[in-house]
């Protein structure tokens, strides 16, 4: 997954509060 795709996937839920930063970090760690 490219950085742009990760940004586009994670940013909207982070901004709306649906996704917490801690959870987003786990997603990124699993991808990288």
C-alpha positions in Angstrom: 0.0 0.0 0.0 1.4 3.4 -0.9 1.7 6.2 1.5 -0.9 8.2 -0.4 -3.4 5.2 -0.2 -2.7 4.9 3.5 -3.3 8.6 4.0 -6.6 8.5 2.0 -7.8 5.4 3.9 -6.8 6.5 7.4 -7.3 10.3 7.5 -11.1 10.5 7.2 -11.8 8.1 10.0 -9.1 9.8 12.2 -10.6 13.2 11.6 -14.2 12.0 12.3 -13.1 10.2 15.5 -14.1 6.8 14.2 -10.5 5.6 14.4 -8.1 6.4 17.2 -4.4 7.2 16.6 -3.3 4.1 18.5 -5.4 1.9 16.2 -4.1 3.7 13.1 -0.5 3.1 14.3 -1.3 -0.6 14.4 -2.6 -0.6 10.9 0.5 1.2 9.6 2.8 -1.2 11.5 1.0 -4.2 9.9 1.4 -2.8 6.4 5.0 -1.8 6.8 
